Amino acid sequence: MGPYRIMVVDDSAFMRKIVSDLIEQDPSFKVEATARNGFEAVEKIAEFSPDLVTMDVEMPDMNGLEALKIIMERHPLPVIMLSGINEQGTRETIMALELGAFDFIRKPSVSTSSHDIEQVGRDLREQIAAAMLMKERRAAREAIQIREKELLSPIPQELFKPLTPLKSRNVSSVVKKPVKTDIVRNGGTTKKVDSLEGSVHKPLSPSSRRNPDESLTKINPVLEELRDYIGQIVGRTSKKDKPDPISQRKRQELTSKMNPSDLLSSKEESKDMVARNEIGLGTHTSFTDLVAIGTSTGGPKALKVVLERIPADFPAPIVIVQHMPANFTKSLAQRLNSLCSLNVVEAEEGMELLTGTAYIAPGGFHINVIKGHEGRHRLTLSKQELRNGHRPSVDVLYESLRPLHSLKRHIVLLTGMGSDGAKVMKQLYDDGVTSTIAESEETCVVYGMPRSAIELKCVTHVLPLHEIGPKLVQVVK
């Protein structure tokens, strides 16, 4: 197999050269094409079909965000965004991650030192390698699912149709002839015998009346095993999880009776709730539960899916570590706050924890939860050394929760490279923490951090992304 084929998109010829050289330091990658703007990128992707694209965010004519939308619609493939650290660049990068970009790195500048450029190169090559690995794993998983679906597909109905009568002249003459039935007595037993065929008519024994499902199982001996396996993968919704059709019907009737002005007022009420959260109204400093979430690559989109499914009156605070540089975490918090019913903020030193609020650790700082003398819980930030190569680190956040035995702690690991968070999740699990949740492979952008925790056998719930928010609502009471 040859090297992976990469396309570099940037409006600067100088930057295209730097990025291409950084990528090709690994012989596994080859830059097959470059583009100067989004228009060229869309055209050349259709022409070259690269394995991955690096995309500058800010470009003339068509910027990276606009190009990404088209690429994901027409030719979905891994895209790594190269972003500046200005406010506009960080905001658009967060939106790009929502749209499906694999990840991003900070774009090197002319003033960037050679040491920093080398670090950018290492980060970029690591992300490309992770993207290619996950692409291959996803393709393999989809191939298995297709194969399983073929094995489980129903037998064609044509096989169950009655056979067409033969039109042979001899057969017709036999059919027209009357068949005599003689009674033969043998030892007191009476049997019916066709004089023409000489065959004995026997009633069907119970064992010969096979259930159709049993017959199918005989035809395909692995059917039952595959059914169980597929059920574990895709059949996660049990009967009790399915919405009540009566309540669904009532909801539809109520919705149909609402006019647009009612819907508008509902939206305004939601905005009022967010506004109340921002000033601390409708939230409480007293709570019995606390949620801690750790994530990395793919995290911004995953956090959006999880937090959107949690209501504004959620009776617990949520503390989040997302591996991300400084400045970007603020844009992430602002974006999530605009989309979710919860109040979402970038954490600050000394913040008091409130229910119905999510706190995102600022880039470049570790975050801890402590209990003050007055019995209230607060956040502290530190610049201690990197842990697992990260600051903020999920392990550092989780460690701070170990002494908080008075709280019911719910520990969550979402998509991400590496194993940050898994080690201390295991310690919390052994301590008897209330619940531990990991995102399942089927929805992970990168199945690293969750897999590490699952391998340590410290996860009580392995769930696809869209089920994690409702599960938190269920377990936090």
ZICORJO-V927997 format. One record per residue. RES is the residue in one small letter. PSI is psi in degrees with one decimal (NA if undefined). NEAR is the number of other C-alpha atoms within 12 Angstrom. Layout:
# ZICORJO-V927997
RES & PSI & NEAR
RES & PSI & NEAR
This chain:
# ZICORJO-V927997
m & 132.9 & 6
g & 179.4 & 9
p & 156.1 & 20
y & 140.8 & 28
r & 122.3 & 31
i & 145.5 & 44
m & 134.7 & 43
v & 126.0 & 47
v & 117.9 & 47
d & 143.8 & 39
d & -12.8 & 28
s & 122.7 & 24
a & -36.6 & 16
f & -44.9 & 18
m & -35.4 & 26
r & -39.0 & 30
k & -45.4 & 23
i & -49.1 & 28
v & -41.8 & 41
s & -43.6 & 31
d & -40.0 & 25
l & -41.8 & 31
i & -44.8 & 37
e & 4.3 & 26
q & -20.6 & 19
d & 117.5 & 21
p & -10.4 & 17
s & -12.5 & 20
f & 140.7 & 31
k & 129.6 & 28
v & 107.6 & 32
e & -27.3 & 26
a & 158.3 & 30
t & 161.2 & 37
a & 151.1 & 36
r & -16.8 & 34
n & -179.4 & 33
g & -37.7 & 34
f & -50.9 & 28
e & -37.9 & 29
a & -47.0 & 42
v & -42.7 & 37
e & -44.6 & 24
k & -27.3 & 26
i & -41.6 & 36
a & -31.6 & 20
e & -45.0 & 14
f & -20.4 & 22
s & 60.7 & 24
p & 163.9 & 32
d & -28.2 & 35
l & 153.8 & 44
v & 135.9 & 52
t & 133.6 & 51
m & 122.1 & 50
d & 143.6 & 45
v & -49.7 & 42
e & 112.4 & 34
m & 154.0 & 28
p & 168.8 & 20
d & -67.7 & 17
m & 115.9 & 26
n & 177.0 & 33
g & -34.7 & 45
l & -44.3 & 40
e & -41.3 & 28
a & -38.9 & 42
l & -41.9 & 41
k & -46.0 & 27
i & -41.9 & 25
i & -43.7 & 33
m & -25.8 & 25
e & -41.7 & 14
r & -43.5 & 15
h & 70.7 & 25
p & 126.5 & 25
l & 164.4 & 34
p & 132.0 & 41
v & 127.2 & 46
i & 122.7 & 45
m & 139.5 & 43
l & 117.0 & 44
s & 143.1 & 38
g & 169.9 & 27
i & 7.7 & 28
n & 166.4 & 19
e & -41.3 & 20
q & -43.4 & 18
g & -41.5 & 29
t & -40.2 & 35
r & -43.8 & 29
e & -31.3 & 33
t & -43.1 & 46
i & -41.3 & 41
m & -36.1 & 35
a & -39.5 & 40
l & -36.2 & 41
e & -37.7 & 31
l & -10.2 & 31
g & 5.2 & 32
a & 142.6 & 41
f & -47.4 & 47
d & -170.9 & 43
f & 160.3 & 47
i & 157.4 & 40
r & 131.4 & 34
k & 128.3 & 36
p & 149.1 & 31
s & 174.6 & 21
v & -33.4 & 13
s & -5.4 & 10
t & 134.7 & 15
s & 159.7 & 12
s & -34.1 & 15
h & -43.9 & 12
d & -37.0 & 17
i & -39.1 & 25
e & -39.2 & 20
q & -40.5 & 19
v & -42.1 & 28
g & -43.9 & 28
r & -44.2 & 22
d & -43.1 & 27
l & -46.3 & 41
r & -36.2 & 33
e & -41.7 & 27
q & -39.9 & 37
i & -44.4 & 42
a & -42.7 & 30
a & -40.6 & 29
a & -41.5 & 37
m & -38.0 & 31
l & -46.3 & 23
m & -32.9 & 31
k & -43.4 & 26
e & -40.0 & 19
r & -41.3 & 20
r & -42.1 & 22
a & -40.8 & 15
a & -41.3 & 15
r & -40.7 & 18
e & -37.4 & 16
a & -39.8 & 14
i & -43.2 & 18
q & -38.7 & 23
i & -43.8 & 15
r & -42.6 & 15
e & -38.1 & 24
k & -38.3 & 19
e & -40.5 & 15
l & -30.7 & 23
l & -3.5 & 26
s & 143.4 & 17
p & 153.2 & 18
i & 133.7 & 18
p & 139.5 & 10
q & -23.1 & 9
e & -28.8 & 10
l & -19.8 & 9
f & -2.7 & 11
k & 145.5 & 10
p & 147.3 & 8
l & 142.0 & 8
t & 128.7 & 9
p & 141.7 & 11
l & 143.6 & 12
k & 23.6 & 11
s & 139.9 & 11
r & -41.2 & 11
n & -40.5 & 11
v & -39.6 & 12
s & -41.3 & 12
s & -34.4 & 12
v & -41.0 & 15
v & -37.2 & 16
k & -23.3 & 10
k & 136.8 & 12
p & 146.1 & 12
v & 123.5 & 16
k & 140.2 & 14
t & 120.9 & 17
d & 153.0 & 18
i & 124.6 & 17
v & 123.7 & 16
r & 132.2 & 11
n & 103.8 & 9
g & 33.8 & 7
g & -4.9 & 8
t & 131.3 & 9
t & 132.3 & 14
k & 144.9 & 19
k & 126.5 & 21
v & 130.5 & 19
d & 125.2 & 17
s & -28.8 & 17
l & -49.4 & 15
e & -29.2 & 16
g & 19.4 & 16
s & 147.9 & 15
v & 129.1 & 17
h & 120.1 & 16
k & 139.5 & 11
p & 148.7 & 11
l & 131.7 & 9
s & 154.9 & 8
p & -35.1 & 8
s & -23.0 & 10
s & -12.8 & 12
r & 85.5 & 12
r & 141.6 & 14
n & 137.2 & 12
p & -39.2 & 14
d & -37.6 & 16
e & -37.5 & 16
s & -41.7 & 16
l & -38.7 & 20
t & -37.6 & 21
k & -39.1 & 14
i & -40.8 & 16
n & 92.3 & 20
p & -24.1 & 16
v & 6.2 & 16
l & -49.7 & 25
e & -41.6 & 20
e & -42.0 & 16
l & -37.6 & 24
r & -45.7 & 22
d & -42.7 & 16
y & -45.9 & 19
i & -37.9 & 21
g & -36.1 & 19
q & -31.3 & 18
i & -50.9 & 23
v & -19.9 & 21
g & 56.9 & 16
r & -14.5 & 21
t & 114.8 & 15
s & 171.2 & 11
k & -38.0 & 10
k & -19.1 & 9
d & -15.9 & 14
k & 140.1 & 13
p & 143.4 & 14
d & 122.4 & 12
p & -30.1 & 13
i & -46.2 & 11
s & -34.0 & 12
q & -43.7 & 13
r & -43.6 & 13
k & -41.2 & 14
r & -40.9 & 15
q & -39.5 & 13
e & -42.7 & 12
l & -42.0 & 14
t & -39.8 & 15
s & -26.9 & 13
k & -14.0 & 13
m & 138.0 & 15
n & 168.3 & 12
p & -34.2 & 12
s & -33.9 & 11
d & -44.1 & 15
l & -39.2 & 16
l & -43.1 & 13
s & -33.6 & 14
s & -42.3 & 16
k & -40.0 & 15
e & -36.7 & 15
e & -38.4 & 16
s & -42.1 & 23
k & -37.9 & 22
d & -39.4 & 20
m & -44.3 & 27
v & -42.2 & 31
a & -39.8 & 22
r & -38.5 & 22
n & -39.5 & 29
e & -29.5 & 26
i & 8.7 & 16
g & 2.8 & 21
l & 145.5 & 20
g & 3.2 & 23
t & 164.8 & 29
h & 147.8 & 24
t & -9.9 & 26
s & 126.2 & 23
f & 160.8 & 26
t & -13.8 & 27
d & 153.9 & 35
l & 136.8 & 45
v & 134.8 & 48
a & 128.3 & 48
i & 133.6 & 52
g & 138.5 & 53
t & 164.6 & 47
s & -117.1 & 44
t & 127.6 & 43
g & -0.8 & 45
g & -44.4 & 44
p & -44.2 & 45
k & -38.8 & 37
a & -42.8 & 41
l & -39.4 & 48
k & -46.1 & 35
v & -43.0 & 26
v & -51.7 & 38
l & -30.4 & 44
e & -20.6 & 30
r & 12.7 & 26
i & 128.4 & 36
p & 164.1 & 29
a & -28.4 & 37
d & 23.9 & 29
f & 125.7 & 36
p & 33.2 & 32
a & 152.4 & 38
p & 157.3 & 47
i & 123.4 & 45
v & 129.5 & 51
i & 134.9 & 51
v & 117.8 & 50
q & 120.1 & 49
h & 110.3 & 46
m & 143.6 & 42
p & 167.1 & 29
a & 154.9 & 26
n & -42.2 & 29
f & -33.5 & 37
t & -32.1 & 38
k & -44.8 & 31
s & -37.0 & 33
l & -45.8 & 45
a & -43.5 & 39
q & -42.1 & 30
r & -47.3 & 33
l & -36.4 & 36
n & -33.4 & 32
s & -17.2 & 22
l & -19.9 & 28
c & 154.5 & 32
s & -33.0 & 33
l & 155.6 & 46
n & 123.1 & 47
v & 125.3 & 41
v & 158.2 & 35
e & 130.7 & 35
a & 147.3 & 41
e & 157.3 & 26
e & 130.2 & 23
g & 2.4 & 19
m & 135.8 & 30
e & 134.3 & 30
l & 136.1 & 42
l & 150.2 & 40
t & 158.5 & 36
g & 18.2 & 42
t & 137.9 & 47
a & 133.0 & 47
y & 121.7 & 47
i & 125.2 & 53
a & 132.5 & 48
p & 144.5 & 37
g & 136.4 & 32
g & -1.7 & 30
f & 138.1 & 36
h & 153.0 & 42
i & 137.9 & 45
n & 151.1 & 42
v & 127.1 & 40
i & 156.2 & 29
k & 121.1 & 26
g & 174.9 & 16
h & -30.5 & 8
e & 1.1 & 11
g & 0.3 & 16
r & 153.5 & 23
h & 135.1 & 33
r & 167.3 & 31
l & 140.4 & 34
t & 145.9 & 30
l & 149.1 & 30
s & 158.5 & 25
k & 28.6 & 20
q & 167.4 & 18
e & 159.9 & 15
l & 144.9 & 20
r & 126.3 & 25
n & 27.6 & 22
g & 9.8 & 22
h & 149.8 & 33
r & 103.1 & 31
p & 155.2 & 41
s & 140.0 & 45
v & -39.3 & 46
d & -40.2 & 42
v & -45.3 & 39
l & -48.6 & 46
y & -39.0 & 42
e & -37.4 & 31
s & -16.8 & 30
l & -15.4 & 38
r & -39.1 & 33
p & -9.6 & 21
l & 64.1 & 29
h & -19.8 & 19
s & -14.6 & 19
l & 146.1 & 29
k & 113.9 & 29
r & 133.1 & 40
h & 114.8 & 44
i & 128.9 & 51
v & 134.6 & 54
l & 123.7 & 60
l & -176.5 & 57
t & 144.0 & 46
g & 152.1 & 46
m & 154.2 & 40
g & -155.5 & 32
s & 14.0 & 35
d & 129.1 & 42
g & -27.7 & 49
a & -42.5 & 43
k & -46.9 & 33
v & -26.2 & 35
m & -39.5 & 47
k & -43.6 & 34
q & -42.6 & 26
l & -39.9 & 35
y & -44.4 & 30
d & -28.1 & 19
d & -13.0 & 21
g & 30.6 & 23
v & 154.5 & 33
t & -50.8 & 33
s & 147.7 & 34
t & 133.8 & 43
i & 135.8 & 44
a & 142.5 & 47
e & 137.3 & 45
s & 159.7 & 36
e & -33.2 & 29
e & -24.5 & 29
t & -5.3 & 30
c & 137.3 & 37
v & -44.8 & 40
v & 119.7 & 41
y & 67.0 & 37
g & -67.4 & 34
m & -47.7 & 43
p & -41.2 & 49
r & -39.3 & 32
s & -41.0 & 31
a & -41.6 & 40
i & -39.4 & 32
e & -25.9 & 19
l & -1.1 & 22
k & 47.0 & 22
c & 22.3 & 33
v & 124.6 & 36
t & -25.1 & 29
h & 119.8 & 28
v & 114.5 & 33
l & 147.5 & 35
p & 156.8 & 33
l & -45.2 & 36
h & -11.3 & 27
e & -7.8 & 28
i & -44.5 & 37
g & -53.0 & 35
p & -35.2 & 23
k & -40.4 & 31
l & -41.4 & 38
v & -37.9 & 27
q & -43.2 & 18
v & -22.1 & 26
v & 107.6 & 30
k & NA & 19
